[in-house]
Amino acid sequence: MNMSWAYGPAVNKQHAIEVIRAAIEYGVTFFDTAEAYGPFLNEEIVG
């Protein structure tokens, strides 16, 4: 949720992508997003 909205300022898009890639390396396979967090900003980052 904090990639684009909510708990403090949003991170820049490149940093958000780096965080997601690191999560994948650690085995994370589920990313939950919602239109309410942007709308569509988190979906774009995850995509």
PDBQT receptor file of N, H, CA, C and O in Angstrom, charges set to zero:
ATOM      1  N   MET A   1       0.826  -1.190   0.000  1.00  0.00    +0.000 N 
ATOM      2  CA  MET A   1       0.000   0.000   0.000  1.00  0.00    +0.000 C 
ATOM      3  C   MET A   1       0.866   1.248   0.000  1.00  0.00    +0.000 C 
ATOM      4  O   MET A   1       0.477   2.252  -0.597  1.00  0.00    +0.000 OA
ATOM      5  N   ASN A   2       1.996   1.225   0.629  1.00  0.00    +0.000 N 
ATOM      6  H   ASN A   2       2.312   0.410   1.114  1.00  0.00    +0.000 HD
ATOM      7  CA  ASN A   2       2.801   2.440   0.721  1.00  0.00    +0.000 C 
ATOM      8  C   ASN A   2       3.634   2.719  -0.525  1.00  0.00    +0.000 C 
ATOM      9  O   ASN A   2       4.347   3.721  -0.569  1.00  0.00    +0.000 OA
ATOM     10  N   MET A   3       3.561   1.872  -1.519  1.00  0.00    +0.000 N 
ATOM     11  H   MET A   3       2.982   1.058  -1.483  1.00  0.00    +0.000 HD
ATOM     12  CA  MET A   3       4.304   2.162  -2.740  1.00  0.00    +0.000 C 
ATOM     13  C   MET A   3       3.802   3.449  -3.382  1.00  0.00    +0.000 C 
ATOM     14  O   MET A   3       4.581   4.193  -3.978  1.00  0.00    +0.000 OA
ATOM     15  N   SER A   4       2.508   3.713  -3.261  1.00  0.00    +0.000 N 
ATOM     16  H   SER A   4       1.876   3.109  -2.777  1.00  0.00    +0.000 HD
ATOM     17  CA  SER A   4       1.946   4.894  -3.906  1.00  0.00    +0.000 C 
ATOM     18  C   SER A   4       1.076   5.752  -2.990  1.00  0.00    +0.000 C 
ATOM     19  O   SER A   4       0.740   6.880  -3.350  1.00  0.00    +0.000 OA
ATOM     20  N   TRP A   5       0.702   5.238  -1.804  1.00  0.00    +0.000 N 
ATOM     21  H   TRP A   5       0.975   4.321  -1.512  1.00  0.00    +0.000 HD
ATOM     22  CA  TRP A   5      -0.260   5.964  -0.977  1.00  0.00    +0.000 C 
ATOM     23  C   TRP A   5      -0.332   5.357   0.419  1.00  0.00    +0.000 C 
ATOM     24  O   TRP A   5      -0.090   4.161   0.577  1.00  0.00    +0.000 OA
ATOM     25  N   ALA A   6      -0.649   6.129   1.406  1.00  0.00    +0.000 N 
ATOM     26  H   ALA A   6      -0.846   7.101   1.278  1.00  0.00    +0.000 HD
ATOM     27  CA  ALA A   6      -1.017   5.696   2.755  1.00  0.00    +0.000 C 
ATOM     28  C   ALA A   6       0.019   6.019   3.812  1.00  0.00    +0.000 C 
ATOM     29  O   ALA A   6       0.067   7.157   4.279  1.00  0.00    +0.000 OA
ATOM     30  N   TYR A   7       0.845   5.073   4.207  1.00  0.00    +0.000 N 
ATOM     31  H   TYR A   7       0.805   4.148   3.828  1.00  0.00    +0.000 HD
ATOM     32  CA  TYR A   7       1.724   5.221   5.362  1.00  0.00    +0.000 C 
ATOM     33  C   TYR A   7       2.920   6.115   5.049  1.00  0.00    +0.000 C 
ATOM     34  O   TYR A   7       4.027   5.616   4.848  1.00  0.00    +0.000 OA
ATOM     35  N   GLY A   8       2.714   7.412   5.006  1.00  0.00    +0.000 N 
ATOM     36  H   GLY A   8       1.815   7.818   5.169  1.00  0.00    +0.000 HD
ATOM     37  CA  GLY A   8       3.792   8.338   4.688  1.00  0.00    +0.000 C 
ATOM     38  C   GLY A   8       3.866   8.601   3.197  1.00  0.00    +0.000 C 
ATOM     39  O   GLY A   8       2.996   8.175   2.437  1.00  0.00    +0.000 OA
ATOM     40  N   PRO A   9       4.900   9.298   2.785  1.00  0.00    +0.000 N 
ATOM     41  CA  PRO A   9       5.010   9.646   1.364  1.00  0.00    +0.000 C 
ATOM     42  C   PRO A   9       5.283   8.413   0.498  1.00  0.00    +0.000 C 
ATOM     43  O   PRO A   9       5.891   7.436   0.935  1.00  0.00    +0.000 OA
ATOM     44  N   ALA A  10       4.817   8.498  -0.725  1.00  0.00    +0.000 N 
ATOM     45  H   ALA A  10       4.323   9.292  -1.080  1.00  0.00    +0.000 HD
ATOM     46  CA  ALA A  10       5.049   7.408  -1.674  1.00  0.00    +0.000 C 
ATOM     47  C   ALA A  10       6.524   7.342  -2.038  1.00  0.00    +0.000 C 
ATOM     48  O   ALA A  10       7.223   8.355  -2.030  1.00  0.00    +0.000 OA
ATOM     49  N   VAL A  11       6.985   6.150  -2.354  1.00  0.00    +0.000 N 
ATOM     50  H   VAL A  11       6.418   5.327  -2.361  1.00  0.00    +0.000 HD
ATOM     51  CA  VAL A  11       8.365   5.983  -2.825  1.00  0.00    +0.000 C 
ATOM     52  C   VAL A  11       8.387   6.223  -4.331  1.00  0.00    +0.000 C 
ATOM     53  O   VAL A  11       7.347   6.153  -4.985  1.00  0.00    +0.000 OA
ATOM     54  N   ASN A  12       9.563   6.504  -4.882  1.00  0.00    +0.000 N 
ATOM     55  H   ASN A  12      10.408   6.561  -4.350  1.00  0.00    +0.000 HD
ATOM     56  CA  ASN A  12       9.599   6.682  -6.329  1.00  0.00    +0.000 C 
ATOM     57  C   ASN A  12       9.410   5.327  -7.007  1.00  0.00    +0.000 C 
ATOM     58  O   ASN A  12       9.666   4.282  -6.408  1.00  0.00    +0.000 OA
ATOM     59  N   LYS A  13       8.966   5.353  -8.243  1.00  0.00    +0.000 N 
ATOM     60  H   LYS A  13       8.758   6.201  -8.730  1.00  0.00    +0.000 HD
ATOM     61  CA  LYS A  13       8.590   4.137  -8.958  1.00  0.00    +0.000 C 
ATOM     62  C   LYS A  13       9.754   3.154  -9.064  1.00  0.00    +0.000 C 
ATOM     63  O   LYS A  13       9.551   1.954  -8.877  1.00  0.00    +0.000 OA
ATOM     64  N   GLN A  14      10.952   3.619  -9.353  1.00  0.00    +0.000 N 
ATOM     65  H   GLN A  14      11.118   4.594  -9.505  1.00  0.00    +0.000 HD
ATOM     66  CA  GLN A  14      12.094   2.721  -9.502  1.00  0.00    +0.000 C 
ATOM     67  C   GLN A  14      12.408   2.003  -8.200  1.00  0.00    +0.000 C 
ATOM     68  O   GLN A  14      12.716   0.811  -8.207  1.00  0.00    +0.000 OA
ATOM     69  N   HIS A  15      12.334   2.719  -7.083  1.00  0.00    +0.000 N 
ATOM     70  H   HIS A  15      12.084   3.687  -7.078  1.00  0.00    +0.000 HD
ATOM     71  CA  HIS A  15      12.580   2.084  -5.784  1.00  0.00    +0.000 C 
ATOM     72  C   HIS A  15      11.510   1.031  -5.496  1.00  0.00    +0.000 C 
ATOM     73  O   HIS A  15      11.820  -0.047  -4.989  1.00  0.00    +0.000 OA
ATOM     74  N   ALA A  16      10.270   1.336  -5.812  1.00  0.00    +0.000 N 
ATOM     75  H   ALA A  16      10.018   2.212  -6.223  1.00  0.00    +0.000 HD
ATOM     76  CA  ALA A  16       9.190   0.376  -5.596  1.00  0.00    +0.000 C 
ATOM     77  C   ALA A  16       9.437  -0.902  -6.397  1.00  0.00    +0.000 C 
ATOM     78  O   ALA A  16       9.219  -2.003  -5.891  1.00  0.00    +0.000 OA
ATOM     79  N   ILE A  17       9.884  -0.761  -7.630  1.00  0.00    +0.000 N 
ATOM     80  H   ILE A  17      10.060   0.133  -8.040  1.00  0.00    +0.000 HD
ATOM     81  CA  ILE A  17      10.179  -1.926  -8.467  1.00  0.00    +0.000 C 
ATOM     82  C   ILE A  17      11.317  -2.738  -7.860  1.00  0.00    +0.000 C 
ATOM     83  O   ILE A  17      11.265  -3.968  -7.859  1.00  0.00    +0.000 OA
ATOM     84  N   GLU A  18      12.326  -2.077  -7.352  1.00  0.00    +0.000 N 
ATOM     85  H   GLU A  18      12.369  -1.077  -7.352  1.00  0.00    +0.000 HD
ATOM     86  CA  GLU A  18      13.448  -2.770  -6.711  1.00  0.00    +0.000 C 
ATOM     87  C   GLU A  18      12.979  -3.557  -5.488  1.00  0.00    +0.000 C 
ATOM     88  O   GLU A  18      13.435  -4.677  -5.257  1.00  0.00    +0.000 OA
ATOM     89  N   VAL A  19      12.078  -2.979  -4.713  1.00  0.00    +0.000 N 
ATOM     90  H   VAL A  19      11.707  -2.070  -4.901  1.00  0.00    +0.000 HD
ATOM     91  CA  VAL A  19      11.544  -3.665  -3.526  1.00  0.00    +0.000 C 
ATOM     92  C   VAL A  19      10.786  -4.929  -3.946  1.00  0.00    +0.000 C 
ATOM     93  O   VAL A  19      10.947  -5.984  -3.333  1.00  0.00    +0.000 OA
ATOM     94  N   ILE A  20       9.972  -4.821  -4.977  1.00  0.00    +0.000 N 
ATOM     95  H   ILE A  20       9.841  -3.964  -5.476  1.00  0.00    +0.000 HD
ATOM     96  CA  ILE A  20       9.205  -5.980  -5.449  1.00  0.00    +0.000 C 
ATOM     97  C   ILE A  20      10.140  -7.062  -5.978  1.00  0.00    +0.000 C 
ATOM     98  O   ILE A  20       9.941  -8.243  -5.694  1.00  0.00    +0.000 OA
ATOM     99  N   ARG A  21      11.144  -6.677  -6.733  1.00  0.00    +0.000 N 
ATOM    100  H   ARG A  21      11.305  -5.718  -6.964  1.00  0.00    +0.000 HD
ATOM    101  CA  ARG A  21      12.101  -7.669  -7.242  1.00  0.00    +0.000 C 
ATOM    102  C   ARG A  21      12.837  -8.367  -6.103  1.00  0.00    +0.000 C 
ATOM    103  O   ARG A  21      13.084  -9.571  -6.170  1.00  0.00    +0.000 OA
ATOM    104  N   ALA A  22      13.186  -7.623  -5.064  1.00  0.00    +0.000 N 
ATOM    105  H   ALA A  22      12.985  -6.645  -5.009  1.00  0.00    +0.000 HD
ATOM    106  CA  ALA A  22      13.842  -8.239  -3.903  1.00  0.00    +0.000 C 
ATOM    107  C   ALA A  22      12.891  -9.205  -3.206  1.00  0.00    +0.000 C 
ATOM    108  O   ALA A  22      13.302 -10.282  -2.776  1.00  0.00    +0.000 OA
ATOM    109  N   ALA A  23      11.632  -8.825  -3.096  1.00  0.00    +0.000 N 
ATOM    110  H   ALA A  23      11.298  -7.950  -3.446  1.00  0.00    +0.000 HD
ATOM    111  CA  ALA A  23      10.646  -9.711  -2.472  1.00  0.00    +0.000 C 
ATOM    112  C   ALA A  23      10.534 -11.018  -3.249  1.00  0.00    +0.000 C 
ATOM    113  O   ALA A  23      10.439 -12.089  -2.650  1.00  0.00    +0.000 OA
ATOM    114  N   ILE A  24      10.543 -10.938  -4.573  1.00  0.00    +0.000 N 
ATOM    115  H   ILE A  24      10.619 -10.068  -5.060  1.00  0.00    +0.000 HD
ATOM    116  CA  ILE A  24      10.477 -12.141  -5.402  1.00  0.00    +0.000 C 
ATOM    117  C   ILE A  24      11.690 -13.029  -5.138  1.00  0.00    +0.000 C 
ATOM    118  O   ILE A  24      11.558 -14.250  -5.047  1.00  0.00    +0.000 OA
ATOM    119  N   GLU A  25      12.863 -12.424  -5.017  1.00  0.00    +0.000 N 
ATOM    120  H   GLU A  25      12.969 -11.433  -5.092  1.00  0.00    +0.000 HD
ATOM    121  CA  GLU A  25      14.073 -13.200  -4.720  1.00  0.00    +0.000 C 
ATOM    122  C   GLU A  25      13.973 -13.921  -3.380  1.00  0.00    +0.000 C 
ATOM    123  O   GLU A  25      14.565 -14.986  -3.203  1.00  0.00    +0.000 OA
ATOM    124  N   TYR A  26      13.225 -13.344  -2.434  1.00  0.00    +0.000 N 
ATOM    125  H   TYR A  26      12.744 -12.480  -2.578  1.00  0.00    +0.000 HD
ATOM    126  CA  TYR A  26      13.037 -13.973  -1.127  1.00  0.00    +0.000 C 
ATOM    127  C   TYR A  26      11.879 -14.970  -1.120  1.00  0.00    +0.000 C 
ATOM    128  O   TYR A  26      11.578 -15.567  -0.086  1.00  0.00    +0.000 OA
ATOM    129  N   GLY A  27      11.234 -15.149  -2.268  1.00  0.00    +0.000 N 
ATOM    130  H   GLY A  27      11.479 -14.665  -3.107  1.00  0.00    +0.000 HD
ATOM    131  CA  GLY A  27      10.193 -16.160  -2.360  1.00  0.00    +0.000 C 
ATOM    132  C   GLY A  27       8.764 -15.659  -2.296  1.00  0.00    +0.000 C 
ATOM    133  O   GLY A  27       7.837 -16.469  -2.301  1.00  0.00    +0.000 OA
ATOM    134  N   VAL A  28       8.555 -14.371  -2.236  1.00  0.00    +0.000 N 
ATOM    135  H   VAL A  28       9.308 -13.712  -2.232  1.00  0.00    +0.000 HD
ATOM    136  CA  VAL A  28       7.193 -13.844  -2.220  1.00  0.00    +0.000 C 
ATOM    137  C   VAL A  28       6.566 -14.100  -3.585  1.00  0.00    +0.000 C 
ATOM    138  O   VAL A  28       7.168 -13.801  -4.616  1.00  0.00    +0.000 OA
ATOM    139  N   THR A  29       5.362 -14.651  -3.590  1.00  0.00    +0.000 N 
ATOM    140  H   THR A  29       4.872 -14.894  -2.753  1.00  0.00    +0.000 HD
ATOM    141  CA  THR A  29       4.689 -14.964  -4.850  1.00  0.00    +0.000 C 
ATOM    142  C   THR A  29       3.307 -14.339  -4.957  1.00  0.00    +0.000 C 
ATOM    143  O   THR A  29       2.641 -14.498  -5.980  1.00  0.00    +0.000 OA
ATOM    144  N   PHE A  30       2.861 -13.632  -3.923  1.00  0.00    +0.000 N 
ATOM    145  H   PHE A  30       3.402 -13.502  -3.093  1.00  0.00    +0.000 HD
ATOM    146  CA  PHE A  30       1.521 -13.039  -3.940  1.00  0.00    +0.000 C 
ATOM    147  C   PHE A  30       1.633 -11.556  -3.644  1.00  0.00    +0.000 C 
ATOM    148  O   PHE A  30       2.182 -11.160  -2.616  1.00  0.00    +0.000 OA
ATOM    149  N   PHE A  31       1.118 -10.747  -4.537  1.00  0.00    +0.000 N 
ATOM    150  H   PHE A  31       0.673 -11.069  -5.372  1.00  0.00    +0.000 HD
ATOM    151  CA  PHE A  31       1.099  -9.296  -4.367  1.00  0.00    +0.000 C 
ATOM    152  C   PHE A  31      -0.345  -8.839  -4.482  1.00  0.00    +0.000 C 
ATOM    153  O   PHE A  31      -0.963  -8.987  -5.536  1.00  0.00    +0.000 OA
ATOM    154  N   ASP A  32      -0.878  -8.294  -3.418  1.00  0.00    +0.000 N 
ATOM    155  H   ASP A  32      -0.376  -8.174  -2.561  1.00  0.00    +0.000 HD
ATOM    156  CA  ASP A  32      -2.272  -7.874  -3.368  1.00  0.00    +0.000 C 
ATOM    157  C   ASP A  32      -2.342  -6.373  -3.584  1.00  0.00    +0.000 C 
ATOM    158  O   ASP A  32      -1.692  -5.611  -2.868  1.00  0.00    +0.000 OA
ATOM    159  N   THR A  33      -3.115  -5.949  -4.554  1.00  0.00    +0.000 N 
ATOM    160  H   THR A  33      -3.642  -6.568  -5.136  1.00  0.00    +0.000 HD
ATOM    161  CA  THR A  33      -3.283  -4.527  -4.815  1.00  0.00    +0.000 C 
ATOM    162  C   THR A  33      -4.765  -4.196  -4.859  1.00  0.00    +0.000 C 
ATOM    163  O   THR A  33      -5.611  -5.090  -4.886  1.00  0.00    +0.000 OA
ATOM    164  N   ALA A  34      -5.074  -2.909  -4.865  1.00  0.00    +0.000 N 
ATOM    165  H   ALA A  34      -4.387  -2.182  -4.843  1.00  0.00    +0.000 HD
ATOM    166  CA  ALA A  34      -6.460  -2.460  -4.969  1.00  0.00    +0.000 C 
ATOM    167  C   ALA A  34      -6.493  -1.090  -5.624  1.00  0.00    +0.000 C 
ATOM    168  O   ALA A  34      -5.570  -0.292  -5.464  1.00  0.00    +0.000 OA
ATOM    169  N   GLU A  35      -7.554  -0.826  -6.357  1.00  0.00    +0.000 N 
ATOM    170  H   GLU A  35      -8.304  -1.475  -6.487  1.00  0.00    +0.000 HD
ATOM    171  CA  GLU A  35      -7.709   0.469  -7.009  1.00  0.00    +0.000 C 
ATOM    172  C   GLU A  35      -7.651   1.621  -6.013  1.00  0.00    +0.000 C 
ATOM    173  O   GLU A  35      -7.235   2.727  -6.360  1.00  0.00    +0.000 OA
ATOM    174  N   ALA A  36      -8.061   1.365  -4.795  1.00  0.00    +0.000 N 
ATOM    175  H   ALA A  36      -8.399   0.467  -4.514  1.00  0.00    +0.000 HD
ATOM    176  CA  ALA A  36      -8.103   2.417  -3.780  1.00  0.00    +0.000 C 
ATOM    177  C   ALA A  36      -6.723   2.979  -3.471  1.00  0.00    +0.000 C 
ATOM    178  O   ALA A  36      -6.618   4.079  -2.929  1.00  0.00    +0.000 OA
ATOM    179  N   TYR A  37      -5.665   2.250  -3.802  1.00  0.00    +0.000 N 
ATOM    180  H   TYR A  37      -5.750   1.357  -4.243  1.00  0.00    +0.000 HD
ATOM    181  CA  TYR A  37      -4.312   2.688  -3.497  1.00  0.00    +0.000 C 
ATOM    182  C   TYR A  37      -3.696   3.472  -4.645  1.00  0.00    +0.000 C 
ATOM    183  O   TYR A  37      -2.481   3.401  -4.833  1.00  0.00    +0.000 OA
ATOM    184  N   GLY A  38      -4.453   4.192  -5.397  1.00  0.00    +0.000 N 
ATOM    185  H   GLY A  38      -5.439   4.249  -5.244  1.00  0.00    +0.000 HD
ATOM    186  CA  GLY A  38      -3.830   4.900  -6.508  1.00  0.00    +0.000 C 
ATOM    187  C   GLY A  38      -4.732   5.882  -7.208  1.00  0.00    +0.000 C 
ATOM    188  O   GLY A  38      -4.556   7.079  -6.976  1.00  0.00    +0.000 OA
ATOM    189  N   PRO A  39      -5.629   5.522  -7.997  1.00  0.00    +0.000 N 
ATOM    190  CA  PRO A  39      -5.952   4.181  -8.467  1.00  0.00    +0.000 C 
ATOM    191  C   PRO A  39      -4.980   3.705  -9.548  1.00  0.00    +0.000 C 
ATOM    192  O   PRO A  39      -4.433   4.497 -10.317  1.00  0.00    +0.000 OA
ATOM    193  N   PHE A  40      -4.792   2.435  -9.578  1.00  0.00    +0.000 N 
ATOM    194  H   PHE A  40      -5.236   1.792  -8.954  1.00  0.00    +0.000 HD
ATOM    195  CA  PHE A  40      -3.982   1.701 -10.558  1.00  0.00    +0.000 C 
ATOM    196  C   PHE A  40      -2.480   1.940 -10.474  1.00  0.00    +0.000 C 
ATOM    197  O   PHE A  40      -1.739   1.390 -11.289  1.00  0.00    +0.000 OA
ATOM    198  N   LEU A  41      -2.005   2.729  -9.531  1.00  0.00    +0.000 N 
ATOM    199  H   LEU A  41      -2.607   3.176  -8.869  1.00  0.00    +0.000 HD
ATOM    200  CA  LEU A  41      -0.569   2.969  -9.436  1.00  0.00    +0.000 C 
ATOM    201  C   LEU A  41       0.180   1.723  -8.988  1.00  0.00    +0.000 C 
ATOM    202  O   LEU A  41       1.213   1.385  -9.565  1.00  0.00    +0.000 OA
ATOM    203  N   ASN A  42      -0.318   1.040  -7.977  1.00  0.00    +0.000 N 
ATOM    204  H   ASN A  42      -1.158   1.315  -7.508  1.00  0.00    +0.000 HD
ATOM    205  CA  ASN A  42       0.355  -0.171  -7.523  1.00  0.00    +0.000 C 
ATOM    206  C   ASN A  42       0.297  -1.275  -8.575  1.00  0.00    +0.000 C 
ATOM    207  O   ASN A  42       1.257  -2.029  -8.736  1.00  0.00    +0.000 OA
ATOM    208  N   GLU A  43      -0.832  -1.375  -9.298  1.00  0.00    +0.000 N 
ATOM    209  H   GLU A  43      -1.611  -0.762  -9.167  1.00  0.00    +0.000 HD
ATOM    210  CA  GLU A  43      -0.926  -2.365 -10.356  1.00  0.00    +0.000 C 
ATOM    211  C   GLU A  43       0.130  -2.120 -11.436  1.00  0.00    +0.000 C 
ATOM    212  O   GLU A  43       0.732  -3.060 -11.955  1.00  0.00    +0.000 OA
ATOM    213  N   GLU A  44       0.341  -0.873 -11.758  1.00  0.00    +0.000 N 
ATOM    214  H   GLU A  44      -0.148  -0.109 -11.337  1.00  0.00    +0.000 HD
ATOM    215  CA  GLU A  44       1.356  -0.522 -12.749  1.00  0.00    +0.000 C 
ATOM    216  C   GLU A  44       2.759  -0.911 -12.263  1.00  0.00    +0.000 C 
ATOM    217  O   GLU A  44       3.565  -1.431 -13.034  1.00  0.00    +0.000 OA
ATOM    218  N   ILE A  45       3.039  -0.661 -11.002  1.00  0.00    +0.000 N 
ATOM    219  H   ILE A  45       2.384  -0.238 -10.376  1.00  0.00    +0.000 HD
ATOM    220  CA  ILE A  45       4.354  -0.996 -10.437  1.00  0.00    +0.000 C 
ATOM    221  C   ILE A  45       4.543  -2.512 -10.409  1.00  0.00    +0.000 C 
ATOM    222  O   ILE A  45       5.602  -3.006 -10.796  1.00  0.00    +0.000 OA
ATOM    223  N   VAL A  46       3.544  -3.244  -9.964  1.00  0.00    +0.000 N 
ATOM    224  H   VAL A  46       2.684  -2.842  -9.650  1.00  0.00    +0.000 HD
ATOM    225  CA  VAL A  46       3.651  -4.706  -9.904  1.00  0.00    +0.000 C 
ATOM    226  C   VAL A  46       3.782  -5.289 -11.309  1.00  0.00    +0.000 C 
ATOM    227  O   VAL A  46       4.523  -6.249 -11.522  1.00  0.00    +0.000 OA
ATOM    228  N   GLY A  47       3.073  -4.715 -12.249  1.00  0.00    +0.000 N 
ATOM    229  H   GLY A  47       2.471  -3.935 -12.077  1.00  0.00    +0.000 HD
ATOM    230  CA  GLY A  47       3.115  -5.199 -13.644  1.00  0.00    +0.000 C 
ATOM    231  C   GLY A  47       4.481  -5.026 -14.247  1.00  0.00    +0.000 C 
ATOM    232  O   GLY A  47       4.693  -5.379 -15.407  1.00  0.00    +0.000 OA
TER     233      GLY A  47
